Amino acid sequence: MCMRTSELQEVSKCFEHRTPGPMEETRRHEKMSEKTDSLKRDDEKKFTCTQCGIGLASKYGLEYHMMIHTGEKPFTCTQCGMTFRQSTNLNRHMMIHTGEKPYTCSQCGVHFRQLSSLTNHMKIHTGEKPHKCDQCSKAFLMASGLRRHLTVHTKEKLYPCSVCGKGFTRQNHLRIHQKIHTGVREYKCFKCEKTFRTAEQLKAHERTHTGEKPYVCSHCDKRFAYSGALRRHERMHAAEKPYKCSHCDKRFSYSESLKRHVRIHTGEKPYKCSHCDRRFGGFGNLKSHEKIHTGEKPYKCSHCDKRFSYSENLKRHKKIHTREKPCKLGNG
Protein backbone atom coordinates (compact mmCIF):
# COMPACT_ATOMS: atom_id res chain seq x y z
CA MET A 1 0.00 0.00 0.00
CA CYS A 2 1.42 3.39 -1.00
CA MET A 3 2.01 5.68 2.02
CA ARG A 4 2.23 9.49 2.13
CA THR A 5 6.01 9.56 2.72
CA SER A 6 6.30 13.28 3.49
CA GLU A 7 3.76 13.00 6.31
CA LEU A 8 5.52 9.99 7.82
CA GLN A 9 8.85 11.82 7.68
CA GLU A 10 7.28 14.76 9.50
CA VAL A 11 6.10 12.43 12.28
CA SER A 12 9.63 11.00 12.69
CA LYS A 13 11.35 14.41 13.05
CA CYS A 14 10.71 14.42 16.79
CA PHE A 15 13.28 11.62 17.12
CA GLU A 16 16.14 13.59 15.51
CA HIS A 17 16.91 16.22 18.20
CA ARG A 18 17.61 14.36 21.44
CA THR A 19 17.58 10.94 23.06
CA PRO A 20 14.32 10.48 25.03
CA GLY A 21 13.91 8.52 28.28
CA PRO A 22 12.39 4.99 28.16
CA MET A 23 8.78 6.06 29.05
CA GLU A 24 8.85 9.06 26.74
CA GLU A 25 10.27 6.96 23.93
CA THR A 26 7.48 4.39 24.33
CA ARG A 27 4.78 7.11 24.21
CA ARG A 28 6.32 8.63 21.08
CA HIS A 29 6.47 5.26 19.37
CA GLU A 30 2.77 4.71 20.20
CA LYS A 31 1.83 8.12 18.75
CA MET A 32 3.84 7.42 15.61
CA SER A 33 2.17 4.02 15.25
CA GLU A 34 -1.30 5.60 15.63
CA LYS A 35 -0.47 8.20 12.99
CA THR A 36 0.84 5.50 10.63
CA ASP A 37 -2.32 3.38 11.08
CA SER A 38 -4.48 6.44 10.45
CA LEU A 39 -2.64 7.22 7.21
CA LYS A 40 -2.98 3.59 6.08
CA ARG A 41 -6.73 3.67 6.71
CA ASP A 42 -7.03 6.92 4.74
CA ASP A 43 -5.10 5.42 1.84
CA GLU A 44 -7.35 2.32 1.89
CA LYS A 45 -10.42 4.54 1.28
CA LYS A 46 -9.42 5.73 -2.19
CA PHE A 47 -12.94 6.08 -3.65
CA THR A 48 -14.93 9.11 -2.50
CA CYS A 49 -18.69 9.65 -2.85
CA THR A 50 -19.41 12.92 -4.69
CA GLN A 51 -22.76 13.26 -2.90
CA CYS A 52 -21.84 12.97 0.78
CA GLY A 53 -18.01 12.77 0.86
CA ILE A 54 -17.76 9.34 2.49
CA GLY A 55 -14.66 7.30 1.56
CA LEU A 56 -14.90 3.73 0.29
CA ALA A 57 -12.15 1.12 -0.04
CA SER A 58 -13.23 -0.27 -3.44
CA LYS A 59 -14.93 0.79 -6.64
CA TYR A 60 -17.65 -1.81 -6.04
CA GLY A 61 -18.23 -0.40 -2.56
CA LEU A 62 -18.65 3.07 -4.02
CA GLU A 63 -21.05 1.82 -6.73
CA TYR A 64 -23.20 0.07 -4.13
CA HIS A 65 -23.12 3.12 -1.84
CA MET A 66 -24.24 5.41 -4.71
CA MET A 67 -27.48 3.40 -4.99
CA ILE A 68 -28.50 4.92 -1.64
CA HIS A 69 -28.46 8.37 -3.27
CA THR A 70 -29.90 7.34 -6.66
CA GLY A 71 -32.53 4.97 -5.22
CA GLU A 72 -31.47 2.34 -7.75
CA LYS A 73 -32.57 -1.23 -6.96
CA PRO A 74 -31.60 -3.37 -9.97
CA PHE A 75 -32.67 -6.79 -8.63
CA THR A 76 -36.41 -7.46 -9.05
CA CYS A 77 -38.52 -10.28 -7.61
CA THR A 78 -40.39 -12.08 -10.42
CA GLN A 79 -43.17 -13.09 -8.02
CA CYS A 80 -44.24 -9.80 -6.41
CA GLY A 81 -42.20 -7.05 -8.09
CA MET A 82 -40.22 -5.99 -4.99
CA THR A 83 -36.78 -4.56 -5.84
CA PHE A 84 -33.43 -4.87 -4.05
CA ARG A 85 -29.96 -3.32 -4.18
CA GLN A 86 -28.15 -6.66 -3.83
CA SER A 87 -28.74 -10.09 -5.36
CA THR A 88 -28.19 -11.68 -1.92
CA ASN A 89 -31.15 -9.70 -0.54
CA LEU A 90 -33.28 -10.86 -3.48
CA ASN A 91 -32.25 -14.48 -2.86
CA ARG A 92 -33.28 -14.19 0.81
CA HIS A 93 -36.58 -12.60 -0.20
CA MET A 94 -37.35 -15.40 -2.70
CA MET A 95 -37.46 -17.88 0.18
CA ILE A 96 -40.70 -16.18 1.27
CA HIS A 97 -42.30 -17.31 -2.00
CA THR A 98 -40.67 -20.76 -2.18
CA GLY A 99 -41.19 -21.55 1.51
CA GLU A 100 -37.55 -22.60 1.81
CA LYS A 101 -36.21 -22.64 5.40
CA PRO A 102 -32.74 -24.23 5.39
CA TYR A 103 -31.76 -23.52 9.02
CA THR A 104 -33.15 -25.87 11.71
CA CYS A 105 -33.11 -25.54 15.50
CA SER A 106 -31.49 -28.60 17.10
CA GLN A 107 -33.59 -28.14 20.26
CA CYS A 108 -37.15 -27.93 18.95
CA GLY A 109 -36.92 -28.54 15.18
CA VAL A 110 -38.22 -25.12 14.09
CA HIS A 111 -36.99 -24.01 10.66
CA PHE A 112 -35.71 -20.56 9.66
CA ARG A 113 -34.91 -18.76 6.43
CA GLN A 114 -31.82 -17.00 7.80
CA LEU A 115 -28.95 -18.12 10.04
CA SER A 116 -29.29 -14.91 12.07
CA SER A 117 -32.93 -15.82 12.85
CA LEU A 118 -31.83 -19.25 14.10
CA THR A 119 -29.08 -17.66 16.22
CA ASN A 120 -31.61 -15.31 17.85
CA HIS A 121 -34.10 -18.17 18.32
CA MET A 122 -31.50 -20.30 20.18
CA LYS A 123 -31.39 -17.63 22.91
CA ILE A 124 -34.97 -18.62 23.81
CA HIS A 125 -33.67 -22.05 24.83
CA THR A 126 -30.59 -20.74 26.67
CA GLY A 127 -32.50 -17.93 28.42
CA GLU A 128 -29.81 -15.48 27.29
CA LYS A 129 -30.76 -11.77 27.39
CA PRO A 130 -27.55 -9.92 26.58
CA HIS A 131 -29.04 -6.53 25.70
CA LYS A 132 -29.60 -4.47 28.87
CA CYS A 133 -31.33 -1.09 29.19
CA ASP A 134 -29.12 1.56 30.84
CA GLN A 135 -32.23 3.44 32.02
CA CYS A 136 -33.86 0.61 33.99
CA SER A 137 -33.15 -3.02 34.87
CA LYS A 138 -34.82 -4.62 31.83
CA ALA A 139 -32.87 -7.00 29.59
CA PHE A 140 -33.75 -8.25 26.11
CA LEU A 141 -33.12 -11.21 23.86
CA MET A 142 -32.28 -9.08 20.83
CA ALA A 143 -30.89 -5.61 20.18
CA SER A 144 -34.09 -4.74 18.28
CA GLY A 145 -36.10 -5.43 21.45
CA LEU A 146 -33.88 -3.07 23.43
CA ARG A 147 -34.20 -0.36 20.76
CA ARG A 148 -37.98 -0.65 20.86
CA HIS A 149 -37.93 -0.48 24.66
CA LEU A 150 -35.71 2.63 24.75
CA THR A 151 -38.43 4.64 23.04
CA VAL A 152 -40.48 4.21 26.23
CA HIS A 153 -37.86 6.40 27.94
CA THR A 154 -37.12 8.84 25.08
CA LYS A 155 -40.65 9.03 23.57
CA GLU A 156 -39.05 10.12 20.27
CA LYS A 157 -41.13 9.69 17.09
CA LEU A 158 -38.94 10.86 14.25
CA TYR A 159 -40.82 9.22 11.36
CA PRO A 160 -44.32 10.62 10.60
CA CYS A 161 -46.75 8.99 8.15
CA SER A 162 -47.37 11.29 5.17
CA VAL A 163 -50.96 10.02 4.85
CA CYS A 164 -52.35 10.17 8.38
CA GLY A 165 -49.60 11.97 10.33
CA LYS A 166 -49.03 9.15 12.83
CA GLY A 167 -45.47 9.21 14.24
CA PHE A 168 -43.09 6.28 14.63
CA THR A 169 -39.84 5.75 16.48
CA ARG A 170 -38.34 3.60 13.72
CA GLN A 171 -38.36 3.87 9.94
CA ASN A 172 -39.26 0.21 9.38
CA HIS A 173 -42.31 0.65 11.65
CA LEU A 174 -43.40 3.52 9.40
CA ARG A 175 -42.94 1.35 6.27
CA ILE A 176 -45.06 -1.41 7.81
CA HIS A 177 -47.74 1.11 8.85
CA GLN A 178 -47.90 2.61 5.33
CA LYS A 179 -49.00 -0.78 4.00
CA ILE A 180 -52.30 -0.19 5.83
CA HIS A 181 -52.89 2.71 3.44
CA THR A 182 -51.52 1.02 0.30
CA GLY A 183 -53.06 -2.41 0.97
CA VAL A 184 -49.78 -4.21 0.11
CA ARG A 185 -49.64 -7.72 1.65
CA GLU A 186 -46.79 -9.57 -0.08
CA TYR A 187 -46.20 -12.37 2.47
CA LYS A 188 -48.37 -15.43 1.77
CA CYS A 189 -49.04 -18.50 3.92
CA PHE A 190 -48.63 -21.72 1.92
CA LYS A 191 -51.02 -23.61 4.23
CA CYS A 192 -54.12 -21.43 3.97
CA GLU A 193 -53.16 -18.69 1.43
CA LYS A 194 -53.67 -15.83 3.91
CA THR A 195 -51.50 -12.81 3.18
CA PHE A 196 -49.61 -10.51 5.58
CA ARG A 197 -47.83 -7.19 5.54
CA THR A 198 -44.60 -8.39 7.18
CA ALA A 199 -42.50 -11.55 7.38
CA GLU A 200 -42.88 -11.43 11.18
CA GLN A 201 -46.68 -11.49 10.91
CA LEU A 202 -46.47 -14.47 8.53
CA LYS A 203 -44.05 -16.30 10.83
CA ALA A 204 -46.37 -15.75 13.81
CA HIS A 205 -49.38 -16.90 11.79
CA GLU A 206 -47.63 -20.11 10.69
CA ARG A 207 -47.53 -21.21 14.33
CA THR A 208 -51.33 -21.54 14.24
CA HIS A 209 -50.74 -24.42 11.79
CA THR A 210 -47.69 -26.01 13.46
CA GLY A 211 -48.81 -25.57 17.07
CA GLU A 212 -45.32 -24.37 17.94
CA LYS A 213 -45.02 -22.56 21.30
CA PRO A 214 -41.34 -21.69 21.74
CA TYR A 215 -41.73 -18.97 24.41
CA VAL A 216 -41.77 -20.28 28.00
CA CYS A 217 -42.76 -18.31 31.13
CA SER A 218 -39.94 -18.31 33.70
CA HIS A 219 -42.48 -18.17 36.55
CA CYS A 220 -45.00 -20.94 35.74
CA ASP A 221 -43.69 -22.85 32.66
CA LYS A 222 -46.71 -21.83 30.54
CA ARG A 223 -45.80 -21.77 26.85
CA PHE A 224 -46.73 -19.24 24.17
CA ALA A 225 -46.61 -19.05 20.38
CA TYR A 226 -45.60 -15.36 20.38
CA SER A 227 -42.99 -13.40 22.34
CA GLY A 228 -45.49 -10.57 22.83
CA ALA A 229 -47.97 -12.97 24.44
CA LEU A 230 -45.23 -14.16 26.82
CA ARG A 231 -44.34 -10.55 27.76
CA ARG A 232 -47.99 -9.75 28.44
CA HIS A 233 -48.39 -12.90 30.53
CA GLU A 234 -45.26 -12.23 32.62
CA ARG A 235 -46.62 -8.83 33.59
CA MET A 236 -49.46 -10.66 35.36
CA HIS A 237 -46.86 -12.16 37.68
CA ALA A 238 -45.12 -8.82 38.20
CA ALA A 239 -48.35 -6.74 38.36
CA GLU A 240 -46.39 -4.24 36.27
CA LYS A 241 -48.17 -1.28 34.60
CA PRO A 242 -45.46 0.98 33.15
CA TYR A 243 -47.64 2.81 30.60
CA LYS A 244 -49.57 5.83 31.95
CA CYS A 245 -52.20 7.82 30.05
CA SER A 246 -51.28 11.51 29.67
CA HIS A 247 -54.99 12.46 29.61
CA CYS A 248 -56.13 10.65 32.77
CA ASP A 249 -54.66 8.57 35.63
CA LYS A 250 -55.14 5.15 34.08
CA ARG A 251 -52.10 2.90 33.75
CA PHE A 252 -51.59 -0.11 31.49
CA SER A 253 -49.37 -3.17 31.32
CA TYR A 254 -48.95 -2.92 27.56
CA SER A 255 -48.18 -0.05 25.19
CA GLU A 256 -50.82 -1.36 22.76
CA SER A 257 -53.48 -1.09 25.48
CA LEU A 258 -52.42 2.49 26.20
CA LYS A 259 -52.56 3.41 22.48
CA ARG A 260 -56.08 2.00 22.17
CA HIS A 261 -57.16 3.81 25.34
CA VAL A 262 -55.73 7.19 24.23
CA ARG A 263 -57.94 7.04 21.12
CA ILE A 264 -60.95 7.34 23.46
CA HIS A 265 -59.63 10.82 24.37
CA THR A 266 -58.44 11.87 20.90
CA GLY A 267 -61.21 10.28 18.82
CA GLU A 268 -58.55 8.99 16.41
CA LYS A 269 -59.67 6.19 14.05
CA PRO A 270 -56.62 5.32 11.90
CA TYR A 271 -57.93 2.06 10.44
CA LYS A 272 -60.17 2.49 7.37
CA CYS A 273 -62.20 -0.28 5.77
CA SER A 274 -61.06 -0.98 2.20
CA HIS A 275 -64.65 -1.87 1.20
CA CYS A 276 -66.54 1.09 2.68
CA ASP A 277 -65.79 4.42 4.38
CA ARG A 278 -66.04 3.23 7.99
CA ARG A 279 -63.03 3.88 10.22
CA PHE A 280 -61.98 2.16 13.45
CA GLY A 281 -59.82 2.92 16.46
CA GLY A 282 -58.39 -0.61 16.66
CA PHE A 283 -56.97 -2.92 13.99
CA GLY A 284 -58.86 -5.89 15.48
CA ASN A 285 -62.14 -3.98 15.13
CA LEU A 286 -61.35 -3.31 11.46
CA LYS A 287 -60.60 -6.99 10.77
CA SER A 288 -63.84 -8.06 12.44
CA HIS A 289 -65.82 -5.52 10.41
CA GLU A 290 -64.24 -6.54 7.09
CA LYS A 291 -65.60 -10.09 7.52
CA ILE A 292 -69.05 -8.59 6.84
CA HIS A 293 -67.82 -7.70 3.34
CA THR A 294 -65.69 -10.80 2.62
CA GLY A 295 -67.98 -13.39 4.21
CA GLU A 296 -64.87 -15.01 5.73
CA LYS A 297 -65.62 -17.67 8.35
CA PRO A 298 -62.29 -18.96 9.67
CA TYR A 299 -63.65 -20.59 12.85
CA LYS A 300 -64.85 -24.17 12.23
CA CYS A 301 -66.70 -26.34 14.72
CA SER A 302 -64.80 -29.56 15.54
CA HIS A 303 -68.10 -31.41 16.13
CA CYS A 304 -69.92 -30.47 12.91
CA ASP A 305 -69.29 -28.61 9.65
CA LYS A 306 -70.57 -25.20 10.75
CA ARG A 307 -68.22 -22.23 10.38
CA PHE A 308 -68.27 -18.81 12.03
CA SER A 309 -66.84 -15.36 11.41
CA TYR A 310 -66.00 -14.77 15.07
CA SER A 311 -64.49 -16.99 17.77
CA GLU A 312 -67.16 -15.87 20.28
CA ASN A 313 -69.92 -17.23 18.01
CA LEU A 314 -68.08 -20.56 17.72
CA LYS A 315 -67.78 -20.80 21.52
CA ARG A 316 -71.52 -20.19 21.93
CA HIS A 317 -72.29 -22.76 19.22
CA LYS A 318 -70.12 -25.46 20.84
CA LYS A 319 -72.32 -25.36 23.94
CA ILE A 320 -75.02 -27.02 21.81
CA HIS A 321 -72.77 -30.08 21.47
CA THR A 322 -71.48 -30.08 25.05
CA ARG A 323 -74.98 -29.35 26.44
CA GLU A 324 -73.44 -26.59 28.52
CA LYS A 325 -76.05 -24.03 29.53
CA PRO A 326 -75.06 -20.46 30.21
CA CYS A 327 -75.90 -19.15 33.67
CA LYS A 328 -79.01 -17.00 33.91
CA LEU A 329 -79.61 -14.44 36.60
CA GLY A 330 -82.66 -15.26 38.70
CA ASN A 331 -85.23 -12.80 39.95
CA GLY A 332 -84.71 -13.53 43.61
N, C-alpha and C positions, 0 to 999 in steps of 0.2 A: 504493500500500500504506500503510495507516494505521500510523504510528510511535508509540511511547510517548514523547510530547513531554517529559514531566517528567524522564525518565531522560536524554534527549539534552541537556536544559538543564543537568542536573547535571554531565554530562561536560564541557560548554563553560565551566563556572565558572572552571576553572583558567586561562583566558585573560583574565580580567577584572582581575587584581591587578597584573600588571607585564608589561613587554615582554621576552619571552625572546630569547636569542641565536639565531642561524640554526640551529645543530645541535639545540638544545633545542626550538626551534619545530617543526622537521621531525619529531622523535621524538613530540612531543605530537600533531601532526596524524595521524601513523601510528596512535597509540593510539586517537585519537578515531574514525578510520576503521574500525579493528578492532571497536570497540564498536558503531558504527553497523551494520556488516555482521552482527554477532552478533544485534543486536536485530531486524534485517530477517529473518534466518533463523528466529528464534523466532516472529515474527509470521506467517511463511509456514506454519508447522506449527500450524494452528489447531484440528485435530481430534485429540483425545487418546484413546488406548485405555484403557478402564476396567479392563482386566485387568492390563496390564503397564506402563502409563504412557507408552508411546512416543508421540511426536507425529507426525502425518501431515499432509501439505499439502492433501489433498482428502478429501471425503466418500467418494468411490469408493475411495481408497487405504485409508481406515479400514475400510470394509466388506470389502475384500479381506483386509486384515490380520486382522480378527476371525475369518475362516475358519480361521486357524491355531489359535485357541483353541477354536472350536466343533467343528472337524473337518469342517465342511461342505464337500462337493465336489459342486456341483450339475450338473456336466456329465458325462454317462454315455455310455460307448461302447456302441453298439447291437450290436457284434459279440461282445465278450467281457465286458462289464459293468464294466470298470475305470472309476473316477470321477476327475474332475479339478476343480481350483479355477477354472481359466480355460479359456475356449473355445479359445484359441490352443494350449494344451497338448493338448486333445482333438483338434484338427485335425492336430497333429504326430503324435499317437499313431495316428490313423486311417490314416496312410500305411503303417504296419506291415501292416495288413489289405489295403489296396489295392495295395501294392507300388510306390507312386509314389515316385520318386526324382528330383526336378526339378533337382538341382545336379550338374553334370558336370565332372570334372577335365579341363583342357585338355591335360595332359601324357600321361595314360594312359587316359582315357575312362571311368574308374570313376564310378559315379553315387552320390549321397548324398541322404538325406532332408532334411538340415538344412545351411544355409550354414556354420554353425560347424564341422560335420564336414568339409566340403570345405576350409575354411581350415586346419584341423589337418592334414588329409591332404596339402596342398600342401607342408608343411614336410618331408615325406619326400623330395620331389624336390629341395628347396633344401638339405637337410642341416641346416636350422636347429634348434638346441636351446637356446632362450632361457632355460629354467628351470634354474638352477644350485643345487646343494645347498651350503649354507654350512658343512656338517660335513665334507664330503669333496669331491673334484674332479669328481664325476659331474654330468652335465647331461642334461636331458630335453626331449623334443619338446613335451610338454604339462604344464600345471600339475598335472593329476591324477597324472601319472607321478611328479612330484617329491613330491607329498603321500604317495603310496604308499611311495616310497623312504624318506622321513623316518621312517617307523615302524620301519625297521631300526635307526635310532639311538635313538629314544625308547622303542620296545617297548611303547607304550601300547595297551591294548585296552579302550576305554571302553564298547563295546556288546556285552553278553553275550546269547546266544540263550536265550530263556525255556524252550525245550524240552530242549536238550541241554547248555546252559551254556557252549558254545564262545564265546570272546571275539573281537571284531573291532575294528579300528582305525577303521573308518568305518561310518556308519549304513547306507549303501546296500549295503555288503558283507553286513551283517546281513540286510537285506531279501532279497537274492539267496539267501543261505544258507537262510533260513526257507522258501523255496519247495521245498527238499529235503524238508522235513517235510510241507508242505501238498500237494505234487504239482502246483502251478500251473505250467503251461508255455504262456504266452499268445502266444509268438512263433512263427509258422508259416512254413516254407519253401514257396514256391509251386512249386518244381521237384519236390520229392519228398515234401512234406507232413510232414516231420519237425517236431517242435515243440521249443522251447527256453525256458529260464527268463529269458534277458535278450536285449535287442536286439544286444548285442555278440557273444553266442554265435551268434545267427542270422547276423549279418554275416560272422563268421569261417567259418561253415558254408557260406555261399553261394559262397565262393571255391573250394570243392571242385567246384562246377558250372562256374564261369567260368574256373578255372585262373589267376586273378589272383595275382600274387606281387609286391606293391608294396614290400616291405622288402628293401633291398640291403645286403649286408655291405660295410663300408668297407675290409676287409682283402683279400677274395678275390673280390668281385663276385657271390658266390652269392646267389640271391634266395629269399625266403620269403613264404608266404601270411600269416603272423601275426607281429606285432611280438615276441611272447614267444619264438617260435622263433628269430628273429634275435638277441635278447638272449642266449638260451642258446648259440647258435652262436658269437657273438663272445667268449664266455667261454673257448671252446676256444683261441682265439688268445691271450688274455691269461693263460690258466691260473689264472683268478681263482676263489677259493673263499671268499666272504665269510661264509657261514653255518655257524656252529659249533654242534654238539650240546652242550647243557648237561649231558647225562648221560654222555657219553663224549668222546673226542678227535676224532671224525670231523668233517670239514668238507665242505661242499657248495657247488656253484656256484649252486644255485637254491634259493629259499625253499621251493618245493613239495617238492623232494627232502628237505630237512630235516624238513618237517612229516610226510612219509610215514615217514621214519626214526624220528622221535621216538615214533611210535605203536608201534614195536617195544618201546620201554621202558615206555610207559604202558599198552599193551594197548587203547587207544582204538579203537573201530570206529564212527565216526559215520554211516556210510552203510548204511541199512536197506533191504532188498528190499521193494518194495511188493506182491509176490506171496506171499512167505513171511517167516518171522521171521529169516532169516539177515542178519548184519551184516558190514560190510567196512571195512577200514582205508583203502582208496583208492577214489575215485569210479570209476576205470577198472575196478577189480575188480568193483564193483557192476554196471556196465553190461554187462560180459562175462557175469556170472552171469544177469542178467535175460533174456538172449537164450535161455536154457534154457526160460523160461516163455513168451516171446513167439514163439519160433521164427523170429525175424528173421535173415535171411541177406543182409546188405548187400554182401558181397564176391562179385562175379561174374567168372567166368573169361572172358577176352577170346578164348579159342580155342574154347570150347564153352559150353553153356548152364548148366553147374553153378554153384551158388551156395554160399557158405560163411558161417558165423557169425563166423569169426575170420580176420584177415588172414594169420596164420601158416599156417592150413590151406590157404588159397588159394595161398600161395607153394609149399607142399609139392606141391599138386596140379599146379601149372604145370610142375613138373619132368617130369611124364609127357609133356607136349607137347614140351618142349625136349630131352627125353632126357638131362637132367642127372642124374647119379647122385651122391647124397651120399657123402662120404668115409667109409670104415669103417676103424676101427682094426684093424691086423693083430695077429697073435699074436707076431710076432718080427721 
